[in-house]
Amino acid sequence: MDISLWTCAVRGHETYAPDEPALAARLHVDTAAGESWRCLRCGDFVPGPARAHGPAEDAPEVPRGRLLRDRVIMRLLAAERVLRALVLILLGAGVLKLRGSQDHWREIWDQDLPLLRQLADQIGWDPDHSKIFTWTDKAFTLSPTTLTWLAVAIFAYAAVQLVEATGLWLVQRWGEYFAVIATSLFLPLEIYELTEKVTVLRVLALLVNLAAIVWLLWSKRLFGLHGGAAAYYAEHHTESLLTVERAAVEAT
C-alpha cells in the first residue's frame, strides 16, 4: 500500500499554487473537466482549484515517501506512550486512594482474595508468585507518607511519558532526543527485571524500547549519527515535491 495515497485518502490532498509562473506550470494542467493541481504528498493531479496559494517558500512542508512512513511510526510510538501514561495515572490514583485507609482496603482485599484465586486457577496463573499480589500486600503496610511519595513518583513517570508522547506526535526534534534519553534511562530497570524473571511481556517491552531507540538514533540522525542534524534537515528539504520541481525549473 502506498502510504502517501492512503494518507491523502484519509486527510485529503495537499495542493498548492505557487506564485512563480514557471513552477506553477509544472504543478498545474488544464483538462476537459477543468484545472488540476498536483498533490504535494502523493504526486497525483487533483481536479479543482489548489487548496492554497502564495510564494513557493511559504508552501506547507508536506512529508512524503519514507518521511511520511517515519511520521506514522513516531505517532504509533506516541500512542503507546500515552497508553502507558494512562495506566500509570490510574495506578497513582489508586495509591492515593489507598493512603490513610489501608485497614479498610485490606479487609476488602481479604474478602475478594478467594475469588481471585479461583479465577487465577482457571487461567493457569499462580498468584502466590505474582509481583502484583506481593506489591499489594506490601502496600497495606506502608505509611501514608510513603504512599504519598510513591504516588508522586508514579505521576512523575506518567508526566515523562506524556512529554515524550507530545514530542513524538508533533514530530519535533526535541521530542526525538527526549524519547531516546528517557527510554534509555529505564532500560537498566527493564534488564534487571528480566534477571529476576523472564516473561513474554517483559521481553516484548524491552525489545520495543530497544528497537525504538535504535530506529530514532539512526533514522533521525541524532547525536551526530548518520550525518547528524545537517543531513536530517537536508533530507527533509530534498524530499519535498516542491523542492524537486523547483530544481527542475532551475535546471531548464
C-alpha positions as CSV (number, residue, x, y, z in Angstrom):
1,M,0.0,0.0,0.0
2,D,1.2,3.5,-0.9
3,I,1.3,5.3,2.4
4,S,1.1,8.7,0.6
5,L,-2.1,7.7,-1.2
6,W,-3.6,6.2,2.0
7,T,-2.9,9.4,3.9
8,C,-4.4,11.5,1.1
9,A,-7.5,9.3,1.2
10,V,-7.9,10.0,4.9
11,R,-6.8,13.6,5.2
12,G,-7.3,14.9,1.7
13,H,-4.8,16.0,-1.0
14,E,-2.3,18.8,-0.3
15,T,-2.3,21.1,-3.4
16,Y,-0.6,24.4,-3.6
17,A,-0.4,27.1,-6.4
18,P,2.9,28.9,-6.2
19,D,3.1,32.5,-7.4
20,E,6.1,31.7,-9.6
21,P,4.7,31.1,-13.1
22,A,7.4,28.6,-14.2
23,L,6.9,26.5,-11.1
24,A,3.1,26.7,-11.2
25,A,3.2,25.4,-14.8
26,R,4.9,22.2,-13.6
27,L,2.2,21.7,-10.9
28,H,-0.9,22.6,-13.0
29,V,-2.7,21.2,-16.0
30,D,-5.9,22.1,-17.8
31,T,-8.2,19.3,-18.7
32,A,-11.7,18.9,-20.3
33,A,-13.0,18.8,-16.7
34,G,-11.2,22.0,-15.7
35,E,-7.9,22.8,-13.9
36,S,-6.0,20.2,-11.9
37,W,-3.1,20.7,-9.4
38,R,-0.5,18.2,-8.3
39,C,-0.7,17.0,-4.8
40,L,2.5,17.7,-2.8
41,R,2.1,14.4,-0.9
42,C,1.1,11.7,-3.4
43,G,2.1,13.5,-6.6
44,D,-1.3,12.9,-8.4
45,F,-3.1,15.6,-10.2
46,V,-6.3,16.6,-8.4
47,P,-9.2,18.3,-10.2
48,G,-10.3,21.7,-8.9
49,P,-8.5,24.8,-7.6
50,A,-5.5,24.5,-5.4
51,R,-6.0,24.2,-1.7
52,A,-3.7,27.2,-1.0
53,H,-1.6,29.6,-2.9
54,G,1.3,32.0,-2.4
55,P,5.1,32.2,-2.8
56,A,6.9,28.9,-3.1
57,E,8.8,29.5,0.1
58,D,5.5,29.8,2.1
59,A,4.3,26.4,0.9
60,P,3.5,23.9,3.7
61,E,6.0,21.2,4.4
62,V,4.3,18.0,3.3
63,P,6.1,14.8,4.3
64,R,6.0,12.1,1.6
65,G,7.6,8.7,1.0
66,R,9.9,7.5,3.7
67,L,9.5,10.7,5.8
68,L,5.8,10.1,5.9
69,R,6.3,6.5,7.0
70,D,8.6,7.7,9.7
71,R,5.9,10.1,10.9
72,V,3.4,7.3,11.1
73,I,5.8,5.2,13.2
74,M,6.5,8.1,15.5
75,R,2.8,8.7,16.1
76,L,2.3,5.0,16.9
77,L,5.1,5.2,19.4
78,A,3.4,8.3,20.8
79,A,0.1,6.5,21.2
80,E,1.9,3.7,23.0
81,R,3.4,6.2,25.4
82,V,0.0,7.8,26.1
83,L,-1.4,4.3,26.9
84,R,1.5,3.8,29.4
85,A,0.8,7.2,30.9
86,L,-2.9,6.4,31.4
87,V,-2.1,3.2,33.2
88,L,0.4,5.0,35.4
89,I,-2.1,7.7,36.2
90,L,-4.7,5.1,37.2
91,L,-2.1,3.4,39.4
92,G,-1.1,6.6,41.1
93,A,-4.7,7.5,41.8
94,G,-5.1,4.0,43.3
95,V,-2.1,4.6,45.6
96,L,-3.6,7.9,46.7
97,K,-6.9,6.3,47.4
98,L,-5.2,3.7,49.5
99,R,-3.4,6.2,51.6
100,G,-4.8,6.5,55.1
101,S,-7.3,3.7,54.7
102,Q,-5.2,0.6,54.4
103,D,-7.2,-1.3,57.0
104,H,-10.4,-0.7,55.1
105,W,-8.9,-1.8,51.8
106,R,-7.1,-4.7,53.4
107,E,-10.4,-6.1,54.6
108,I,-11.9,-5.8,51.1
109,W,-8.8,-7.5,49.6
110,D,-9.0,-10.4,52.1
111,Q,-12.7,-10.9,51.2
112,D,-12.1,-10.9,47.5
113,L,-8.9,-12.9,47.6
114,P,-10.6,-16.4,47.4
115,L,-12.5,-15.3,44.3
116,L,-9.3,-14.0,42.7
117,R,-7.5,-17.3,43.5
118,Q,-10.3,-19.3,41.8
119,L,-10.1,-17.1,38.7
120,A,-6.3,-17.5,38.7
121,D,-6.7,-21.3,38.8
122,Q,-9.0,-21.2,35.8
123,I,-6.4,-19.3,33.7
124,G,-3.4,-21.1,35.0
125,W,-1.9,-18.2,36.9
126,D,-0.1,-18.7,40.2
127,P,-0.9,-15.6,42.4
128,D,1.4,-16.6,45.2
129,H,4.4,-15.9,42.9
130,S,2.9,-12.8,41.4
131,K,4.5,-9.4,42.0
132,I,1.1,-7.8,41.8
133,F,-0.1,-9.7,44.8
134,T,3.3,-9.2,46.6
135,W,3.2,-5.4,46.0
136,T,-0.5,-5.2,47.1
137,D,0.4,-6.9,50.4
138,K,3.3,-4.6,50.9
139,A,1.2,-1.5,50.1
140,F,-1.1,-2.3,53.1
141,T,1.9,-2.0,55.4
142,L,3.2,1.3,54.1
143,S,2.7,4.6,55.9
144,P,0.6,7.4,54.4
145,T,3.7,9.5,53.8
146,T,5.4,6.7,51.9
147,L,2.3,6.1,49.8
148,T,2.2,9.9,49.0
149,W,5.8,9.9,47.7
150,L,5.1,6.7,45.8
151,A,2.2,8.3,44.1
152,V,4.3,11.4,43.3
153,A,6.9,9.2,41.7
154,I,4.3,7.4,39.6
155,F,2.7,10.6,38.4
156,A,6.2,12.0,37.6
157,Y,6.9,8.9,35.4
158,A,3.5,9.4,33.8
159,A,4.4,13.0,33.0
160,V,7.6,11.9,31.4
161,Q,5.6,9.5,29.2
162,L,3.2,12.3,28.2
163,V,6.0,14.8,27.3
164,E,7.7,12.1,25.3
165,A,4.4,11.3,23.5
166,T,3.8,15.0,22.8
167,G,7.2,15.4,21.2
168,L,6.8,12.3,19.1
169,W,3.3,13.1,18.0
170,L,4.2,16.6,16.9
171,V,7.4,15.2,15.2
172,Q,9.6,17.7,17.0
173,R,13.4,17.4,17.0
174,W,13.5,17.8,20.8
175,G,10.9,15.1,21.1
176,E,13.1,12.6,19.3
177,Y,16.0,13.4,21.7
178,F,13.8,13.3,24.7
179,A,12.3,9.9,23.7
180,V,15.8,8.4,23.3
181,I,17.1,9.7,26.6
182,A,14.0,9.0,28.6
183,T,13.7,5.4,27.2
184,S,17.4,4.7,27.7
185,L,17.2,5.7,31.4
186,F,14.7,3.0,32.1
187,L,16.5,0.2,30.2
188,P,18.6,-0.9,33.2
189,L,15.5,-1.4,35.2
190,E,13.9,-3.5,32.5
191,I,17.0,-5.6,32.1
192,Y,17.1,-6.1,35.9
193,E,13.5,-7.3,35.9
194,L,14.5,-9.9,33.3
195,T,17.2,-11.2,35.6
196,E,14.6,-11.8,38.2
197,K,12.1,-13.5,35.9
198,V,11.7,-13.8,32.2
199,T,8.2,-13.2,30.9
200,V,6.9,-12.6,27.4
201,L,5.6,-9.2,28.3
202,R,8.9,-8.1,29.8
203,V,10.8,-9.3,26.8
204,L,8.5,-7.6,24.3
205,A,8.6,-4.3,26.3
206,L,12.4,-4.4,26.2
207,L,12.6,-5.3,22.5
208,V,10.1,-2.5,21.6
209,N,12.1,0.1,23.6
210,L,15.5,-1.1,22.1
211,A,14.0,-1.0,18.6
212,A,12.6,2.5,19.2
213,I,16.0,3.8,20.4
214,V,18.0,2.3,17.5
215,W,15.4,3.5,15.0
216,L,15.3,7.0,16.3
217,L,19.1,7.3,16.6
218,W,19.7,6.1,13.0
219,S,16.7,7.4,11.0
220,K,16.6,10.8,12.8
221,R,20.4,11.1,12.8
222,L,20.5,12.0,16.5
223,F,23.7,12.9,18.3
224,G,25.6,13.3,15.1
225,L,24.9,9.8,13.8
226,H,24.4,9.2,10.1
227,G,25.3,12.7,9.1
228,G,23.8,14.5,12.0
229,A,21.3,17.4,12.0
230,A,22.6,18.9,8.7
231,A,21.8,15.6,6.9
232,Y,18.5,15.4,8.7
233,Y,17.3,18.8,7.5
234,A,18.8,18.3,4.1
235,E,16.8,15.1,3.6
236,H,13.6,16.8,4.6
237,H,14.2,19.6,2.2
238,T,15.2,17.4,-0.8
239,E,12.2,15.0,-0.2
240,S,9.8,17.9,-0.8
241,L,8.0,17.6,-4.2
242,L,8.0,21.4,-4.5
243,T,11.8,21.4,-4.0
244,V,12.2,18.7,-6.7
245,E,10.1,20.7,-9.2
246,R,11.9,24.0,-8.3
247,A,15.2,22.3,-9.1
248,A,13.8,21.1,-12.4
249,V,12.8,24.6,-13.3
250,E,16.2,26.0,-12.4
251,A,17.9,23.3,-14.5
252,T,15.9,24.2,-17.6
